[in-house]
Amino acid sequence: MIRAATLERILVILSDFVALSICFVLAFWVQFHSGWIADKYDPSKLFSDYANMGLILNVAWLVLFTCAGLYRSWLLMSRTHQILRVLRAVVIGVVLIIISLFGTEFVGKIFANQPLNEGYLYGSRFPWIFIYGGLAMVLVAGFRMFIYFCLRGLLRLGYGANNILVLGATDAGKKIAEDLKNTPAFGQRVVGFVDERYQVMDHEFAGFPVLGKYADLPALVKKHRVDGIVIAHESSSPQEIMRVLVWICELQLHIYIVPGLYPVVNGQFKANLVHGFELQELFAFTMPPWQVRVKRIIDVLFGAFLGICSLPVCLLAAIAIKLEDHGPVFYSQERIGLYGKPFTVYKFRTMRTDAEKFGAQWATKDDPRITKVGKFLRKTRIDELPQILCVLKGDMSMVGPRPERAVFIGKLREQIPFYISRLKMKPGLTGWAQVRHHYDTSIEDVQIKLKYDMYYYENMSLLLDFQILVRTVYVVLTGKGAQ
């Protein structure tokens, strides 16, 4: 069955295209056939002569709407907020059309509050643009509201809902489950409860099945195609909440919490209030979808550029490593990426070939295992350059948290609350933690870096990525933070 979010996106894009096409046809009729604009009246004009222009405009609008975040899921969000976002996008689009037709002089006069020539207002295409923009605003918003009215109707009939697990067979959990069942228009279907008392309690609670305990969550999420989890424990301690999150932070799903429990974890991370329902979402991904796409494009372009420019440096590094101890130039390791997906990372070898003969361990200050050449490569971060291959493949990004080894993740997830939440981000060649702190040498260092990583996750944007890249250049040039 097609999911509500997928159906929503398809229908909204189609409705926008249809609405914008109608706008163009009406605006064409107003300008050339209605007689309302005297100097533009010309019944001999054929719409077929302008159809290509309308198609180009429609595609441009869809690109603009994508950049404005209008194709994310709005089904459970405020209609007023969505209409305001549409209004803002249309105003921006109208301004861009005016600039393309009249240049910056017209816009400059508007912002400078200077008088406009009559030619702008009456003898030009300005009235047509104004009518076209107004129609776009009304029809796009109107069509969208109709789409959401229909989608809500389908949800009420049980089609397209997201599957939800409730953690905690408690009174709070019962209320959440019953409220979601009684309001199907919110598009959340409770498939059952998860509770640590699973083995000693009835396998049904409040009319819903009790499916297992916390350790079963990864399997249950996969089996029931779960989209979200609601934490609904009563009087839970911070330790209890942390223990729940350890099992689910790495899963690709929404994590909700009842407002009464939010003070337990308040101050640890941001939370978004779910519109129309008494739930708050934890670890909400706030980077606009268009920025996610641009970020990937930048990764490929910047990664390829950096890779080509660094070839001479890489060649010298390879020669220096080989001359020092005749060992291999590169070393590879399995690291854990986005949502726990393993991948192979490549780096220039900076340690002796027998550096881990006693098992995996952190580097320490003045680590004797680091070679002389390796010390320089680490100080300048040249040893990281082969990871550009991982960026181009898509396993890593230019900016993100450092990719960690599975053996360390297994230890750290039990010792540091929310450590596993780093897996909600694609690892990076550089990152906020890397430019703000040195290499990990202890649990304390990992805790500090986690705070930086979570700051990056909560404030992820192209502007922050640019700031991190600039700081990375400073770190490379000064050697600050290297070890």
HELIX and SHEET records of a PDB file:
HELIX    1   1 ALA A    4  PHE A   32  1                                  29    
HELIX    2   2 ALA A   38  LYS A   40  5                                   3    
HELIX    3   3 PHE A   47  ASP A   49  5                                   3    
HELIX    4   4 ALA A   51  CYS A   67  1                                  17    
HELIX    5   5 ARG A   79  PHE A  102  1                                  24    
HELIX    6   6 THR A  104  PHE A  111  1                                   8    
HELIX    7   7 GLU A  118  LEU A  121  1                                   4    
HELIX    8   8 PHE A  126  ARG A  156  1                                  31    
HELIX    9   9 ASP A  171  ASN A  182  1                                  12    
HELIX   10  10 PRO A  184  PHE A  186  5                                   3    
HELIX   11  11 TYR A  198  VAL A  200  5                                   3    
HELIX   12  12 TYR A  214  ASP A  216  5                                   3    
HELIX   13  13 LEU A  217  LYS A  223  1                                   7    
HELIX   14  14 PRO A  238  ILE A  248  1                                  11    
HELIX   15  15 PRO A  259  LEU A  261  5                                   3    
HELIX   16  16 TYR A  262  VAL A  265  1                                   4    
HELIX   17  17 PRO A  289  CYS A  309  1                                  21    
HELIX   18  18 LEU A  311  ASP A  325  1                                  15    
HELIX   19  19 LEU A  338  GLY A  340  5                                   3    
HELIX   20  20 LYS A  372  THR A  380  1                                   9    
HELIX   21  21 ILE A  382  GLN A  387  5                                   6    
HELIX   22  22 ILE A  388  LYS A  393  1                                   6    
HELIX   23  23 ALA A  406  GLN A  415  1                                  10    
HELIX   24  24 TYR A  419  LYS A  424  5                                   6    
HELIX   25  25 TRP A  432  ARG A  436  1                                   5    
HELIX   26  26 ILE A  443  GLU A  458  1                                  16    
HELIX   27  27 LEU A  462  THR A  478  1                                  17    
SHEET    1   A 8 GLU A 204  PHE A 205  0                                        
SHEET    2   A 8 PHE A 208  GLY A 212 -1                                        
SHEET    3   A 8 GLN A 188  VAL A 194  1                                        
SHEET    4   A 8 ASN A 162  LEU A 167  1                                        
SHEET    5   A 8 VAL A 226  ILE A 231  1                                        
SHEET    6   A 8 HIS A 254  ILE A 257  1                                        
SHEET    7   A 8 GLN A 280  LEU A 282 -1                                        
SHEET    8   A 8 ALA A 271  LEU A 273 -1                                        
SHEET    1   B 2 PHE A 330  ILE A 336  0                                        
SHEET    2   B 2 PRO A 342  PHE A 348 -1                                        
SHEET    1   C 2 SER A 397  VAL A 399  0                                        
SHEET    2   C 2 GLY A 428  THR A 430  1                                        
END                                                                             
